[in-house]
């Protein structure tokens, strides 16, 4: 019998800064978390930034454990890819959840501004600077 505490049913937290979902009695498959949906309601890049619009003092206990975990993580602005990695969930699952939460007004998705398909020079310079530091 598998009795886990996280999404994946394991007893270790996905990441030290990631909130722990509430206890579950069985392993939850990703397709069950998204209701079987594989495509998000809105399109956004994996580098899009996500921030919570709920306050620390707002009661989120009535929300699903997945929503609670995402809200806790997005109290600090994070990318969609980072949220996926911290929660150890597939990117597609996290995209569906984030799109649902954005449509419900729980979080805000900040899309990167792209000027007619041209790359953002500031972003490219920051990436190059980061690579040089490695």
C-alpha positions as a Markdown table, in Angstrom:
| # | Residue | x | y | z |
|---|---|---|---|---|
| 1 | Unk | 0.0 | 0.0 | 0.0 |
| 2 | Unk | 1.4 | 3.4 | -1.0 |
| 3 | Unk | 0.7 | 6.2 | 1.4 |
| 4 | Unk | 2.5 | 9.4 | 0.4 |
| 5 | Unk | 2.4 | 13.0 | 1.4 |
| 6 | Unk | 3.3 | 14.7 | -1.9 |
| 7 | Unk | 2.0 | 14.6 | -5.4 |
| 8 | Unk | 4.2 | 11.8 | -6.3 |
| 9 | Unk | 3.4 | 9.8 | -3.2 |
| 10 | Unk | 6.9 | 10.1 | -1.7 |
| 11 | Unk | 7.7 | 11.2 | 1.8 |
| 12 | Unk | 10.4 | 13.7 | 0.9 |
| 13 | Unk | 9.6 | 17.3 | -0.1 |
| 14 | Unk | 10.2 | 18.1 | -3.7 |
| 15 | Unk | 12.4 | 21.1 | -2.8 |
| 16 | Unk | 13.2 | 22.8 | 0.5 |
| 17 | Unk | 11.4 | 26.0 | -0.5 |
| 18 | Unk | 8.4 | 24.2 | -2.1 |
| 19 | Unk | 5.4 | 23.9 | 0.1 |
| 20 | Unk | 4.2 | 20.4 | 1.0 |
| 21 | Unk | 0.8 | 19.4 | -0.3 |
| 22 | Unk | -1.5 | 18.1 | 2.3 |
| 23 | Unk | -1.5 | 14.3 | 3.0 |
| 24 | Unk | -3.1 | 12.1 | 0.4 |
| 25 | Unk | -4.1 | 8.5 | 0.8 |
| 26 | Unk | -2.8 | 7.4 | -2.6 |
| 27 | Unk | -0.7 | 8.2 | -5.5 |
| 28 | Unk | -2.2 | 10.9 | -7.7 |
| 29 | Unk | -1.5 | 10.6 | -11.4 |
| 30 | Unk | -0.8 | 13.8 | -13.4 |
| 31 | Unk | -3.8 | 13.3 | -15.7 |
| 32 | Unk | -6.1 | 13.1 | -12.6 |
| 33 | Unk | -4.7 | 16.5 | -11.3 |
| 34 | Unk | -5.6 | 18.2 | -14.6 |
| 35 | Unk | -9.0 | 16.4 | -15.0 |
| 36 | Unk | -7.6 | 14.6 | -18.1 |
| 37 | Unk | -6.7 | 17.8 | -19.9 |
| 38 | Unk | -3.4 | 18.0 | -21.7 |
| 39 | Unk | -3.6 | 21.5 | -23.2 |
| 40 | Unk | -3.8 | 24.7 | -21.1 |
| 41 | Unk | -6.7 | 27.1 | -21.7 |
| 42 | Unk | -4.3 | 29.9 | -22.5 |
| 43 | Unk | -0.9 | 29.8 | -24.3 |
| 44 | Unk | 2.2 | 31.0 | -22.5 |
| 45 | Unk | 5.9 | 30.4 | -22.7 |
| 46 | Unk | 7.7 | 28.2 | -20.1 |
| 47 | Unk | 9.8 | 31.3 | -19.3 |
| 48 | Unk | 6.7 | 33.3 | -18.5 |
| 49 | Unk | 6.7 | 34.6 | -14.9 |
| 50 | Unk | 4.0 | 33.8 | -12.5 |
| 51 | Unk | 3.0 | 35.7 | -9.3 |
| 52 | Unk | 0.3 | 35.1 | -6.7 |
| 53 | Unk | -2.4 | 37.7 | -6.3 |
| 54 | Unk | -3.5 | 36.3 | -2.9 |
| 55 | Unk | -2.1 | 37.7 | 0.3 |
| 56 | Unk | -0.3 | 35.7 | 2.9 |
| 57 | Unk | -3.3 | 36.1 | 5.2 |
| 58 | Unk | -5.9 | 35.0 | 2.8 |
| 59 | Unk | -7.3 | 31.6 | 3.5 |
| 60 | Unk | -6.4 | 29.2 | 0.8 |
| 61 | Unk | -7.2 | 26.0 | 2.7 |
| 62 | Unk | -10.3 | 25.3 | 0.6 |
| 63 | Unk | -8.2 | 25.1 | -2.6 |
| 64 | Unk | -6.7 | 21.9 | -3.9 |
| 65 | Unk | -3.2 | 20.9 | -2.5 |
| 66 | Unk | -1.8 | 21.6 | -6.0 |
| 67 | Unk | -3.2 | 25.1 | -6.1 |
| 68 | Unk | -2.0 | 25.8 | -2.6 |
| 69 | Unk | 1.5 | 24.7 | -3.5 |
| 70 | Unk | 1.6 | 26.9 | -6.6 |
| 71 | Unk | 0.3 | 29.9 | -4.6 |
| 72 | Unk | 2.9 | 29.4 | -2.0 |
| 73 | Unk | 5.7 | 29.2 | -4.6 |
| 74 | Unk | 4.5 | 32.2 | -6.5 |
| 75 | Unk | 4.5 | 34.5 | -3.5 |
| 76 | Unk | 7.9 | 35.2 | -5.1 |
| 77 | Unk | 7.8 | 35.6 | -8.8 |
| 78 | Unk | 8.9 | 32.4 | -10.6 |
| 79 | Unk | 8.9 | 31.1 | -14.1 |
| 80 | Unk | 6.5 | 28.3 | -15.2 |
| 81 | Unk | 9.5 | 26.0 | -15.8 |
| 82 | Unk | 10.9 | 26.7 | -12.3 |
| 83 | Unk | 7.5 | 25.9 | -10.7 |
| 84 | Unk | 7.4 | 22.7 | -12.6 |
| 85 | Unk | 10.9 | 21.8 | -11.5 |
| 86 | Unk | 10.3 | 22.7 | -7.8 |
| 87 | Unk | 7.1 | 20.7 | -7.7 |
| 88 | Unk | 8.6 | 17.8 | -9.6 |
| 89 | Unk | 5.6 | 17.8 | -11.9 |
| 90 | Unk | 5.6 | 17.6 | -15.7 |
| 91 | Unk | 5.6 | 21.0 | -17.5 |
| 92 | Unk | 2.3 | 20.2 | -19.3 |
| 93 | Unk | 0.5 | 19.5 | -16.0 |
| 94 | Unk | 1.8 | 22.7 | -14.4 |
| 95 | Unk | 0.8 | 24.7 | -17.5 |
| 96 | Unk | -2.7 | 23.4 | -17.3 |
| 97 | Unk | -3.0 | 24.2 | -13.6 |
| 98 | Unk | -1.4 | 27.7 | -14.0 |
| 99 | Unk | -3.8 | 28.5 | -16.8 |
| 100 | Unk | -6.8 | 27.4 | -14.7 |
| 101 | Unk | -5.6 | 29.5 | -11.8 |
| 102 | Unk | -5.0 | 32.5 | -13.9 |
| 103 | Unk | -8.5 | 32.3 | -15.3 |
| 104 | Unk | -9.8 | 32.1 | -11.7 |
| 105 | Unk | -7.8 | 35.2 | -10.7 |
| 106 | Unk | -5.6 | 33.4 | -8.2 |
| 107 | Unk | -2.3 | 34.1 | -10.0 |
| 108 | Unk | -1.0 | 36.5 | -12.7 |
| 109 | Unk | 1.0 | 35.3 | -15.7 |
| 110 | Unk | 3.5 | 37.8 | -17.0 |
| 111 | Unk | 4.3 | 37.0 | -20.6 |
| 112 | Unk | 7.7 | 38.1 | -22.1 |
| 113 | Unk | 7.3 | 41.0 | -24.4 |
| 114 | Unk | 8.3 | 40.1 | -27.9 |
| 115 | Unk | 8.6 | 42.8 | -30.5 |
| 116 | Unk | 7.4 | 41.3 | -33.8 |
| 117 | Unk | 9.4 | 38.1 | -33.2 |
| 118 | Unk | 12.7 | 40.0 | -32.5 |
| 119 | Unk | 14.6 | 38.7 | -29.6 |
| 120 | Unk | 14.9 | 41.0 | -26.5 |
| 121 | Unk | 18.5 | 42.2 | -26.6 |
| 122 | Unk | 18.5 | 42.9 | -22.8 |
| 123 | Unk | 17.5 | 39.3 | -22.1 |
| 124 | Unk | 20.1 | 37.9 | -24.5 |
| 125 | Unk | 22.8 | 40.1 | -22.9 |
| 126 | Unk | 21.8 | 38.8 | -19.4 |
| 127 | Unk | 21.9 | 35.2 | -20.6 |
| 128 | Unk | 25.3 | 35.7 | -22.2 |
| 129 | Unk | 26.6 | 37.3 | -19.0 |
| 130 | Unk | 25.3 | 34.4 | -17.0 |
| 131 | Unk | 26.9 | 31.9 | -19.3 |
| 132 | Unk | 30.3 | 33.7 | -19.0 |
| 133 | Unk | 30.1 | 33.5 | -15.2 |
| 134 | Unk | 29.8 | 29.7 | -15.4 |
